[in-house]
């Protein structure tokens, strides 16, 4: 067998393997696209028997749409707090020469990765109880912000380090205060980084189940990630019609946000960050 035939077989084998992998990972997306419009959805992806009945049933659920609003409030509040606090901390760590700052940042990042929400569940609940933050959206926002801040600071410090200090020195010559320098000089330069952290924070909060389930008692305050858990029967069987329909609505805001930010700031996520 000559080299040309071997090369052709390798290419065919590689194309077959890649196609199989793509097909495997595309099946859940196909199910999510077709099942909400199927009169009798199953666990397999198939052409639907088209109907909008599933959406009508979902709209009759008193908590479905309210939970999406609650998710927007939690995700938006957490993202705003994370971006603001991380920008201030990253700027300080980037410009102020504090002994051991890099070690401190890596330790915080390491601890935030090791001490997960499950491991910190009991102390977080006790702390929220002592501060009267149980059944409070503010309590959930503060807890989630604390968990996301180390990684957000780590990301934004890279963007801040890339900002030329000469820009800030020129602003100080004209009498700008440190906060004015940060707001009018640094923030416009690191805007892609802020957008990256904002999208990442929203995505993390949007899919979080444990902390809202742990800290919120009122069903009217529950986010979509918690309300989706109620679309199971008492025997634990999933209501596929409701789950698929709600999952489609649940995923659309995050996809729309990513497309908007990607178009607005011109960066993509490909296993890293492009400034």
VMD Tcl script that draws the C-alpha trace (Angstrom):
set ca {
  {0.00 0.00 0.00}
  {1.60 3.26 -1.11}
  {1.88 6.43 0.94}
  {-0.97 8.24 -0.88}
  {-3.45 5.49 0.03}
  {-2.29 5.50 3.66}
  {-2.71 9.27 3.81}
  {-6.21 9.05 2.34}
  {-7.20 6.34 4.86}
  {-5.84 8.43 7.75}
  {-7.85 11.44 6.61}
  {-10.99 9.33 6.19}
  {-10.50 7.79 9.64}
  {-9.92 11.20 11.23}
  {-12.98 12.67 9.52}
  {-15.09 9.71 10.64}
  {-13.88 10.04 14.23}
  {-14.49 13.79 14.36}
  {-17.95 13.35 12.82}
  {-18.82 10.70 15.41}
  {-17.67 12.93 18.29}
  {-19.57 15.94 16.93}
  {-22.66 13.82 16.43}
  {-22.43 12.49 19.98}
  {-22.22 15.97 21.52}
  {-24.85 17.45 19.21}
  {-27.56 14.98 20.26}
  {-28.45 16.85 23.52}
  {-28.71 20.10 21.56}
  {-30.96 18.49 18.98}
  {-33.15 17.12 21.75}
  {-33.34 20.56 23.36}
  {-34.33 22.11 20.03}
  {-37.03 19.54 19.12}
  {-38.47 18.22 22.39}
  {-40.29 21.44 23.48}
  {-42.34 21.30 20.27}
  {-43.14 17.60 20.54}
  {-46.55 16.50 21.80}
  {-44.98 13.45 23.45}
  {-41.21 13.99 23.92}
  {-38.99 11.09 24.87}
  {-35.37 10.67 25.83}
  {-34.27 10.33 22.19}
  {-33.96 13.10 19.61}
  {-36.54 12.78 16.86}
  {-38.64 14.92 14.57}
  {-41.41 16.39 16.73}
  {-45.14 16.06 16.38}
  {-45.40 19.85 16.32}
  {-47.39 21.53 19.09}
  {-47.20 24.61 21.34}
  {-49.15 22.93 24.11}
  {-46.01 22.51 26.21}
  {-45.45 26.26 26.24}
  {-49.07 26.90 27.26}
  {-48.76 24.44 30.13}
  {-45.51 26.07 31.23}
  {-47.09 29.54 31.19}
  {-49.80 28.26 33.52}
  {-47.16 27.33 36.09}
  {-47.18 30.16 38.68}
  {-43.42 29.97 39.31}
  {-41.92 29.40 35.84}
  {-41.66 32.94 34.47}
  {-41.13 34.44 37.94}
  {-38.14 32.14 38.42}
  {-36.53 33.46 35.24}
  {-36.93 36.99 36.58}
  {-35.36 35.89 39.87}
  {-32.45 34.35 37.98}
  {-31.91 37.64 36.13}
  {-31.90 39.56 39.43}
  {-29.45 37.17 41.09}
  {-27.16 36.88 38.07}
  {-27.21 40.60 37.28}
  {-26.65 41.66 40.89}
  {-23.84 39.18 41.42}
  {-22.14 40.05 38.12}
  {-22.30 43.79 38.85}
  {-20.84 43.31 42.34}
  {-18.16 40.89 41.13}
  {-17.05 43.16 38.27}
  {-16.94 46.26 40.49}
  {-15.08 44.67 43.39}
  {-12.75 42.68 41.14}
  {-11.84 45.79 39.11}
  {-10.96 47.74 42.27}
  {-8.97 44.86 43.77}
  {-7.19 44.00 40.50}
  {-6.16 47.62 40.00}
  {-4.81 47.84 43.54}
  {-2.91 44.55 43.27}
  {-1.53 45.56 39.88}
  {-0.27 49.00 40.87}
  {0.56 48.75 44.59}
  {3.68 46.78 45.46}
  {2.42 44.67 48.36}
  {4.86 42.00 49.65}
  {3.59 38.56 48.78}
  {0.71 39.83 46.62}
  {1.14 37.15 43.95}
  {1.30 34.41 46.58}
  {-1.81 35.82 48.24}
  {-3.70 35.87 44.96}
  {-2.73 32.30 44.12}
  {-3.67 31.12 47.62}
  {-7.10 32.76 47.35}
  {-7.61 31.23 43.91}
  {-6.53 27.82 45.17}
  {-8.79 27.98 48.23}
  {-11.77 29.08 46.15}
  {-11.22 26.03 43.94}
  {-10.74 23.57 46.80}
  {-13.42 24.83 49.19}
  {-16.45 24.34 46.97}
  {-20.04 25.25 47.74}
  {-20.74 21.73 49.00}
  {-17.81 21.81 51.43}
  {-18.75 25.29 52.72}
  {-22.49 24.59 52.83}
  {-22.85 24.38 56.63}
  {-20.68 27.38 57.62}
  {-22.25 29.52 54.87}
  {-25.73 28.67 56.11}
  {-24.81 29.43 59.74}
  {-23.20 32.73 58.75}
  {-26.24 33.73 56.68}
  {-28.50 32.76 59.59}
  {-26.51 34.87 62.07}
  {-26.63 37.85 59.68}
  {-30.38 37.40 59.07}
  {-29.81 36.78 55.37}
  {-31.84 33.58 55.09}
  {-34.57 33.91 52.45}
  {-32.91 37.06 51.14}
  {-31.76 37.62 47.58}
  {-29.04 39.89 48.96}
  {-27.66 37.00 51.00}
  {-27.46 34.78 47.92}
  {-25.78 37.55 45.91}
  {-23.19 38.15 48.64}
  {-22.38 34.45 49.04}
  {-22.02 33.89 45.30}
  {-19.94 37.06 44.93}
  {-17.53 35.85 47.61}
  {-17.05 32.57 45.78}
  {-16.42 34.18 42.38}
  {-14.21 37.09 43.41}
  {-10.80 35.30 43.66}
  {-10.96 34.01 40.08}
  {-12.38 37.32 38.81}
  {-9.55 39.28 40.43}
  {-7.03 36.87 38.96}
  {-8.46 37.37 35.46}
  {-8.74 41.15 35.66}
  {-5.24 41.59 37.09}
  {-3.84 40.24 33.81}
  {-5.77 42.87 31.85}
  {-4.77 45.62 34.28}
  {-1.09 44.65 34.13}
  {-1.24 45.14 30.34}
  {-2.42 48.76 30.71}
  {0.55 51.15 30.19}
  {1.21 53.14 33.40}
  {2.08 56.16 31.24}
  {-1.65 56.64 30.55}
  {-2.31 56.98 34.26}
  {0.67 59.26 34.82}
  {-0.59 61.61 32.13}
  {-4.00 61.72 33.83}
  {-2.42 62.47 37.22}
  {-0.50 65.38 35.71}
  {-3.87 66.98 34.96}
  {-5.04 66.43 38.54}
  {-7.05 63.22 38.22}
  {-7.70 61.32 41.45}
  {-7.02 57.56 41.68}
  {-10.72 56.76 41.22}
  {-10.91 59.10 38.22}
  {-7.84 57.41 36.74}
  {-9.47 54.02 37.23}
  {-12.82 55.13 35.81}
  {-11.70 57.22 32.84}
  {-8.35 55.64 31.90}
  {-8.06 52.05 33.10}
  {-11.67 50.85 32.75}
  {-11.99 51.79 29.04}
  {-8.77 49.91 28.30}
  {-9.74 46.75 30.21}
  {-13.35 46.78 29.02}
  {-12.99 43.41 27.22}
  {-11.75 41.93 30.49}
  {-14.70 43.38 32.38}
  {-17.05 41.93 29.78}
  {-15.33 38.55 30.07}
  {-15.69 38.51 33.86}
  {-19.29 39.72 33.61}
  {-20.29 36.98 31.16}
  {-18.47 34.36 33.22}
  {-20.11 35.52 36.47}
  {-23.59 35.52 34.94}
  {-23.05 32.02 33.52}
  {-21.84 30.73 36.90}
  {-24.77 32.19 38.83}
  {-27.33 31.29 36.15}
  {-26.64 27.59 36.55}
  {-26.04 27.55 40.30}
  {-28.48 25.37 42.25}
  {-27.01 24.75 45.70}
  {-26.79 28.22 47.25}
  {-30.24 29.49 46.15}
  {-31.76 26.17 47.24}
  {-29.99 26.42 50.59}
  {-30.65 30.07 51.42}
  {-34.03 30.85 49.84}
  {-37.24 29.56 51.44}
  {-39.93 31.49 49.59}
  {-40.85 29.78 46.26}
  {-41.59 33.22 44.81}
  {-37.87 34.07 45.19}
  {-36.51 30.81 43.77}
  {-34.44 31.09 40.56}
  {-34.99 28.95 37.49}
  {-32.29 26.43 38.47}
  {-34.28 25.57 41.62}
  {-37.74 25.70 40.05}
  {-36.66 23.23 37.36}
  {-36.23 20.67 40.13}
  {-39.99 20.84 40.76}
  {-40.75 19.47 37.27}
  {-40.46 15.95 38.62}
  {-43.25 13.75 39.86}
  {-43.41 12.53 43.46}
  {-41.92 9.28 42.26}
  {-38.91 11.08 40.80}
  {-39.95 10.74 37.16}
  {-39.14 13.81 35.04}
  {-41.89 15.61 33.15}
  {-39.97 15.76 29.88}
  {-42.41 18.13 28.21}
  {-42.07 20.77 30.92}
  {-38.36 20.20 31.49}
  {-37.46 20.48 27.81}
  {-39.62 23.58 27.29}
  {-38.33 25.29 30.39}
  {-34.72 24.33 29.53}
  {-35.07 26.00 26.14}
  {-36.34 29.23 27.70}
  {-33.73 28.94 30.46}
  {-30.83 28.72 28.00}
  {-31.87 31.55 25.67}
  {-30.89 34.55 27.89}
  {-27.32 33.29 28.39}
  {-26.88 32.53 24.68}
  {-28.27 35.96 23.76}
  {-25.96 37.64 26.29}
  {-22.92 35.83 24.91}
  {-23.79 36.77 21.32}
  {-24.35 40.42 22.28}
  {-21.11 40.74 24.26}
  {-19.16 38.83 21.62}
  {-20.46 41.14 18.88}
  {-20.03 44.28 20.99}
  {-16.49 43.68 22.23}
  {-15.16 41.45 19.49}
  {-13.67 38.61 21.50}
  {-14.31 34.89 21.47}
  {-13.98 32.06 23.96}
  {-11.76 29.34 22.51}
  {-10.31 27.78 25.64}
  {-8.84 31.14 26.63}
  {-9.27 34.86 26.43}
  {-8.45 37.09 23.52}
  {-8.03 40.77 24.27}
}
mol new
graphics top color blue
foreach p $ca { graphics top sphere $p radius 0.5 }
foreach p [lrange $ca 0 end-1] q [lrange $ca 1 end] { graphics top cylinder $p $q radius 0.2 }
display resetview
